[in-house]
Amino acid sequence: MKENQKQYRWGVGFVGVTFLIMGAWLIQKYGFDNLSGLIGGIRIRWILAALVLLIFYWFTEALGLHAVLKKLAPFQRLSDTFCAAMVGQFFNCITPFSGGGQPMQAFYLVKKGVSLSFASCSLLIKFIVYQFVMTVYSAVTLTISFQNFLGRISSVGWLCFFGFGINVAVISGLLCLGFFRKPAETILYGSIDLAARFGWISEQKKQRANQKAEKELEQFYSGFEQMRRDISGIVWIAALTLVQLTALFLIPLCIFYSLGLQGTDILFMVCAAAFVLNFTSFVPLPGAAAGAEIGFYTVFGLFFPESLLPFAVLLWRVFTFYLPVLVGGCFTATAGVWGRKDKPKQILS
C-alpha cells in the first residue's frame, strides 16, 4: 500500500507539472497582461453553466453505478456510491490509461461493506455499458459530421480507426471476462499457483487464496448473471450514460460562449467533443496529458479563432482534468480510503 501511495503522489505531482507547463505556455503565448485581460473578460454565467454540467456528469456517473450496486448490495447508500464515483474520478486522472480508478473504487466499496466480487462485478458492468455507449455515440456523431472533418483535419481516417479500434478491443475483452468464466478462472488460479512456485506465498496461503478466489468468482458470476438478465436496468444505465456524455460534450460550447463568441453549429461542436474523447481516451499518460490538449487544439481549431484557442484549451482542461483531480482528491482525502474497513453491511449472496 505504501508503494501505491508513492505512485499516486507521483501522479498528483505529474498533474501539477502539467498545470505549470500549460500556464507557462499561455504566458508565452499571450503575455501576462493579455492573459489577465482574457481571464477578466470571461462571461461568468457560461463558466457556471459548464460547472453545472460537470457536476451533473459526476452525479449521473454515480447514479449509473448505484443502479448496479443496489441490485447486488441492497443496503448501499447513494452518498457512498457518489463518493466512490469521485474517488474514481481522482484516480482515473492521476494514473496512466486511467487504470487506477476502478481498483480504488472497488477498494473503497469493500471498506464500506460491499463484497469484493459484487463491487468488481458492478464496476465491470458499468464500465462495459459506458464504453459501449461512448463508442456508439462517437460512431453516430462522427457519421453525422465526418464530411465536416474530412479535408480540415489531417489523418482523420486514421484517428477514427485508432479510436474505434481500441474501444472495440476493450469492450470485447471485458465481455469475454464477463461471459467466459473458464479463462478467467485459469488466469486467476494460475497466478496464485505461479506465486507459490516462486515462493512469494506459502502453500498454506495458496490454499486460502484459492478458497477465497473460488468464493469471489462464484459471487462475481452470480451477480453478473443476475444483472445481464435485467434488461430494463441495463437500458436505464445506458440512458444515464447517454445523458452523462452529452453533458460532458456540451462543456466546450459553454467555453465558446464564455469567451464572447457567437454563431456556431451546436451539433457539430458536440460531435467534435465526442471525436476528441474517442481518440484520446487511451493516451498512456495520466489524464491523457498532451494527447488531450493536442486533440482539442486540433479539432476545436475549427470553432475557436487562433487568438483564443490556447486559452480555450486551458479552460477545457480545467473542467475535464484539473477540477476532477481537485474535487475527487478532496473526496478521497476525506472518505477514509486509507482507513480501516467499515462494519460489513448485509449483502445479498
C-alpha positions as CSV (number, residue, x, y, z in Angstrom):
1,M,0.0,0.0,0.0
2,K,2.9,2.4,0.7
3,E,4.2,1.8,-2.8
4,N,0.8,2.5,-4.2
5,Q,0.6,5.8,-2.2
6,K,4.0,6.8,-3.6
7,Q,2.8,6.1,-7.1
8,Y,-0.3,8.2,-6.5
9,R,1.8,11.0,-5.1
10,W,3.8,10.8,-8.3
11,G,0.5,11.1,-10.3
12,V,-0.6,14.2,-8.4
13,G,2.9,15.7,-8.9
14,F,2.6,15.0,-12.6
15,V,-0.8,16.8,-12.7
16,G,0.8,19.8,-11.0
17,V,3.7,19.9,-13.5
18,T,1.3,19.8,-16.5
19,F,-0.6,22.7,-15.0
20,L,2.6,24.7,-14.6
21,I,3.7,23.9,-18.2
22,M,0.3,25.0,-19.5
23,G,0.5,28.2,-17.5
24,A,4.0,28.9,-18.8
25,W,2.8,28.2,-22.4
26,L,-0.1,30.6,-22.1
27,I,2.1,33.4,-20.6
28,Q,4.5,32.8,-23.5
29,K,1.6,33.0,-26.0
30,Y,-0.2,36.0,-24.6
31,G,2.0,37.8,-22.1
32,F,0.9,38.2,-18.5
33,D,-1.2,41.4,-19.1
34,N,-3.1,40.0,-22.1
35,L,-3.8,36.7,-20.2
36,S,-5.1,38.6,-17.2
37,G,-7.4,40.5,-19.6
38,L,-8.7,37.3,-21.1
39,I,-9.4,36.0,-17.6
40,G,-11.2,39.2,-16.6
41,G,-13.3,39.2,-19.8
42,I,-14.8,35.7,-19.2
43,R,-18.6,35.6,-19.1
44,I,-19.1,34.1,-15.7
45,R,-22.6,32.7,-16.4
46,W,-21.3,30.4,-19.0
47,I,-18.5,29.2,-16.8
48,L,-21.1,28.4,-14.1
49,A,-23.1,26.6,-16.8
50,A,-20.0,24.5,-17.6
51,L,-19.6,23.8,-13.8
52,V,-23.2,22.7,-13.5
53,L,-22.7,20.3,-16.5
54,L,-19.6,18.9,-14.9
55,I,-21.4,18.3,-11.5
56,F,-24.3,16.7,-13.5
57,Y,-21.7,14.5,-15.2
58,W,-20.4,13.3,-11.9
59,F,-23.9,12.7,-10.5
60,T,-25.1,10.7,-13.4
61,E,-21.9,8.6,-13.2
62,A,-22.8,7.8,-9.6
63,L,-26.5,7.1,-10.4
64,G,-25.4,4.6,-13.1
65,L,-23.1,2.8,-10.7
66,H,-25.7,2.9,-7.9
67,A,-28.2,1.3,-10.2
68,V,-26.0,-1.8,-10.5
69,L,-24.8,-1.8,-6.8
70,K,-28.4,-1.7,-5.5
71,K,-29.2,-4.9,-7.2
72,L,-26.3,-6.7,-5.6
73,A,-25.9,-4.8,-2.3
74,P,-29.4,-3.5,-1.4
75,F,-28.3,-1.5,1.6
76,Q,-25.7,0.5,-0.4
77,R,-26.2,4.3,0.1
78,L,-26.2,6.7,-2.7
79,S,-23.9,9.0,-0.8
80,D,-21.3,6.2,-0.6
81,T,-21.7,5.5,-4.3
82,F,-21.2,9.1,-5.2
83,C,-18.1,9.2,-3.1
84,A,-16.9,6.0,-4.9
85,A,-17.5,7.8,-8.2
86,M,-15.4,10.8,-7.1
87,V,-12.7,8.5,-5.9
88,G,-12.7,7.0,-9.4
89,Q,-12.5,10.5,-11.0
90,F,-9.4,11.3,-9.0
91,F,-7.5,8.1,-9.6
92,N,-8.5,7.9,-13.3
93,C,-6.9,11.3,-13.7
94,I,-3.6,10.6,-11.9
95,T,-2.9,7.1,-13.3
96,P,-1.8,6.1,-16.8
97,F,-4.6,4.8,-19.1
98,S,-7.0,5.8,-16.3
99,G,-6.0,2.4,-14.8
100,G,-6.2,3.3,-11.1
101,G,-9.8,4.4,-10.9
102,Q,-11.7,1.1,-10.7
103,P,-9.3,-0.7,-8.4
104,M,-9.5,2.1,-5.9
105,Q,-13.3,2.3,-6.3
106,A,-13.5,-1.4,-5.5
107,F,-11.2,-0.9,-2.6
108,Y,-13.4,1.9,-1.2
109,L,-16.6,0.0,-1.7
110,V,-15.1,-3.1,0.1
111,K,-14.3,-0.8,3.0
112,K,-18.0,0.3,3.0
113,G,-19.1,-3.3,3.4
114,V,-19.7,-4.4,-0.2
115,S,-18.1,-7.8,-1.1
116,L,-15.1,-7.6,-3.5
117,S,-16.9,-9.8,-6.0
118,F,-20.0,-7.6,-6.1
119,A,-18.0,-4.4,-6.2
120,S,-15.9,-5.7,-9.1
121,C,-19.0,-7.0,-10.9
122,S,-20.8,-3.7,-10.5
123,L,-17.8,-1.7,-11.8
124,L,-17.3,-4.0,-14.7
125,I,-20.9,-3.8,-15.8
126,K,-20.9,0.0,-15.5
127,F,-17.7,0.3,-17.5
128,I,-18.9,-2.1,-20.3
129,V,-22.1,0.0,-20.7
130,Y,-20.1,3.3,-20.6
131,Q,-17.6,2.1,-23.2
132,F,-20.4,0.7,-25.4
133,V,-22.5,3.9,-25.3
134,M,-19.4,6.1,-25.8
135,T,-18.4,4.0,-28.9
136,V,-21.9,4.1,-30.4
137,Y,-22.3,7.8,-29.5
138,S,-19.0,8.6,-31.2
139,A,-19.9,6.5,-34.3
140,V,-23.2,8.2,-34.7
141,T,-21.9,11.7,-34.2
142,L,-18.9,11.0,-36.5
143,T,-21.2,9.7,-39.2
144,I,-23.2,12.9,-39.0
145,S,-20.2,15.2,-39.1
146,F,-17.5,13.2,-41.0
147,Q,-17.7,15.4,-44.1
148,N,-17.1,18.5,-41.9
149,F,-13.9,16.9,-40.6
150,L,-12.7,15.5,-43.9
151,G,-10.1,17.7,-45.5
152,R,-10.0,20.0,-42.5
153,I,-8.2,17.7,-40.0
154,S,-5.2,15.7,-41.2
155,S,-5.3,11.9,-40.9
156,V,-9.0,12.0,-39.7
157,G,-9.5,8.4,-41.0
158,W,-6.6,7.0,-39.1
159,L,-7.7,8.8,-35.9
160,C,-11.2,7.3,-36.3
161,F,-9.7,3.8,-36.9
162,F,-7.4,4.1,-33.9
163,G,-10.0,5.4,-31.5
164,F,-12.8,2.9,-32.5
165,G,-10.3,0.0,-32.8
166,I,-9.1,0.4,-29.2
167,N,-12.6,0.9,-27.8
168,V,-14.0,-2.2,-29.6
169,A,-11.0,-4.2,-28.3
170,V,-11.6,-3.0,-24.7
171,I,-15.3,-3.9,-24.9
172,S,-14.6,-7.3,-26.4
173,G,-12.1,-8.1,-23.6
174,L,-14.5,-7.0,-20.9
175,L,-17.3,-9.0,-22.4
176,C,-15.1,-12.1,-22.6
177,L,-14.3,-11.6,-18.9
178,G,-17.9,-11.5,-18.0
179,F,-19.3,-14.2,-20.3
180,F,-16.4,-16.8,-20.3
181,R,-15.7,-18.0,-16.8
182,K,-13.2,-20.7,-17.6
183,P,-10.4,-18.5,-19.0
184,A,-10.9,-16.1,-16.0
185,E,-10.5,-19.0,-13.6
186,T,-7.5,-20.3,-15.4
187,I,-5.7,-16.9,-15.2
188,L,-6.6,-16.3,-11.6
189,Y,-5.7,-19.8,-10.3
190,G,-2.7,-19.8,-12.5
191,S,-1.5,-16.5,-11.0
192,I,-1.9,-17.9,-7.4
193,D,0.0,-21.1,-8.4
194,L,2.8,-19.1,-10.0
195,A,3.2,-17.0,-6.9
196,A,3.5,-20.2,-4.8
197,R,6.0,-21.7,-7.2
198,F,8.3,-18.6,-6.9
199,G,8.0,-18.7,-3.1
200,W,6.1,-15.5,-2.9
201,I,3.4,-17.1,-0.8
202,S,3.4,-20.3,1.3
203,E,1.5,-23.4,0.4
204,Q,-1.0,-22.7,3.3
205,K,-1.6,-19.2,1.9
206,K,-2.0,-20.6,-1.5
207,Q,-4.8,-22.9,-0.3
208,R,-6.5,-19.9,1.5
209,A,-6.1,-17.8,-1.7
210,N,-7.7,-20.5,-3.9
211,Q,-10.6,-20.8,-1.5
212,K,-11.2,-17.1,-1.4
213,A,-10.8,-16.9,-5.2
214,E,-13.4,-19.6,-5.6
215,K,-15.9,-17.8,-3.4
216,E,-15.3,-14.4,-5.0
217,L,-15.6,-15.9,-8.5
218,E,-18.9,-17.6,-7.6
219,Q,-20.3,-14.3,-6.3
220,F,-18.9,-12.3,-9.2
221,Y,-20.5,-14.5,-11.9
222,S,-23.7,-14.9,-9.9
223,G,-24.0,-11.1,-9.8
224,F,-23.1,-10.8,-13.5
225,E,-25.7,-13.3,-14.4
226,Q,-28.3,-11.5,-12.4
227,M,-27.5,-8.2,-14.0
228,R,-27.4,-9.3,-17.6
229,R,-30.9,-10.7,-17.3
230,D,-32.1,-7.3,-16.0
231,I,-32.6,-5.7,-19.5
232,S,-34.5,-2.7,-18.2
233,G,-31.7,-2.0,-15.7
234,I,-29.1,-2.1,-18.4
235,V,-31.2,0.2,-20.6
236,W,-31.6,2.6,-17.7
237,I,-27.8,2.7,-17.1
238,A,-27.2,3.2,-20.9
239,A,-29.7,6.1,-20.9
240,L,-28.0,7.7,-17.9
241,T,-24.6,7.3,-19.7
242,L,-26.0,8.9,-22.8
243,V,-27.1,11.9,-20.8
244,Q,-23.9,11.9,-18.9
245,L,-21.7,12.0,-22.1
246,T,-23.9,14.7,-23.6
247,A,-23.3,16.9,-20.6
248,L,-19.6,16.4,-20.9
249,F,-19.7,17.2,-24.7
250,L,-21.6,20.4,-24.1
251,I,-18.8,21.9,-21.9
252,P,-16.8,23.2,-24.9
253,L,-19.9,25.0,-26.1
254,C,-20.1,26.8,-22.7
255,I,-16.4,27.7,-23.0
256,F,-17.1,29.0,-26.6
257,Y,-19.9,31.3,-25.3
258,S,-17.9,32.3,-22.2
259,L,-15.3,33.9,-24.4
260,G,-17.9,36.1,-26.1
261,L,-18.1,34.1,-29.3
262,Q,-21.3,33.6,-31.2
263,G,-22.7,31.7,-34.2
264,T,-21.6,28.1,-34.1
265,D,-23.1,24.8,-35.1
266,I,-24.0,23.2,-31.7
267,L,-24.5,19.7,-33.1
268,F,-21.1,19.8,-34.9
269,M,-19.4,21.0,-31.7
270,V,-20.9,18.1,-29.7
271,C,-19.7,15.8,-32.5
272,A,-16.2,17.3,-32.2
273,A,-16.1,16.8,-28.4
274,A,-17.1,13.1,-28.9
275,F,-14.5,12.7,-31.6
276,V,-11.8,14.1,-29.3
277,L,-12.8,11.8,-26.4
278,N,-12.8,8.8,-28.7
279,F,-9.3,9.0,-29.9
280,T,-7.6,10.5,-26.7
281,S,-9.2,8.1,-24.1
282,F,-6.3,5.8,-24.1
283,V,-3.3,8.1,-24.3
284,P,-0.9,6.4,-21.9
285,L,-0.3,9.3,-19.5
286,P,-2.3,10.5,-16.5
287,G,-5.3,12.5,-17.7
288,A,-4.3,11.7,-21.4
289,A,-1.9,14.6,-20.9
290,A,-0.5,16.1,-24.1
291,G,-2.8,14.0,-26.2
292,A,-6.0,15.6,-24.9
293,E,-4.6,19.1,-25.3
294,I,-3.3,18.5,-28.8
295,G,-6.6,16.8,-29.8
296,F,-8.7,19.7,-28.5
297,Y,-6.3,22.3,-30.1
298,T,-6.5,20.4,-33.5
299,V,-10.2,19.7,-33.6
300,F,-11.6,22.8,-31.9
301,G,-9.5,25.0,-34.1
302,L,-12.5,24.6,-36.4
303,F,-14.5,26.7,-34.0
304,F,-12.3,29.0,-32.0
305,P,-10.2,31.8,-33.5
306,E,-6.5,31.2,-33.3
307,S,-6.1,34.1,-30.9
308,L,-8.4,32.4,-28.3
309,L,-7.7,28.7,-28.9
310,P,-4.8,28.3,-26.4
311,F,-6.9,29.9,-23.7
312,A,-9.9,27.7,-24.6
313,V,-7.6,24.6,-24.2
314,L,-6.8,25.8,-20.6
315,L,-10.5,26.3,-19.7
316,W,-11.5,22.9,-21.2
317,R,-8.7,21.1,-19.2
318,V,-9.8,22.9,-16.0
319,F,-13.2,21.3,-16.3
320,T,-12.2,17.9,-17.7
321,F,-8.9,17.3,-15.8
322,Y,-7.9,19.7,-13.1
323,L,-11.3,20.1,-11.3
324,P,-11.9,16.3,-11.2
325,V,-8.4,15.9,-9.7
326,L,-9.1,18.7,-7.1
327,V,-12.6,17.7,-6.2
328,G,-12.0,14.0,-6.4
329,G,-8.9,14.4,-4.3
330,C,-10.9,16.1,-1.6
331,F,-13.4,13.2,-1.6
332,T,-10.6,10.7,-1.5
333,A,-8.8,12.5,1.4
334,T,-12.0,12.7,3.5
335,A,-13.6,9.3,2.5
336,G,-11.3,7.1,4.7
337,V,-10.0,5.3,1.7
338,W,-6.8,4.5,3.6
339,G,-8.5,3.9,6.9
340,R,-9.8,0.7,8.4
341,K,-12.6,-1.3,6.9
342,D,-16.2,-0.3,7.9
343,K,-18.5,-2.8,9.5
344,P,-19.9,-5.0,6.7
345,K,-23.4,-4.4,5.5
346,Q,-26.0,-7.0,4.9
347,I,-25.3,-8.2,1.3
348,L,-27.2,-10.5,-1.0
349,S,-25.4,-13.8,-1.6
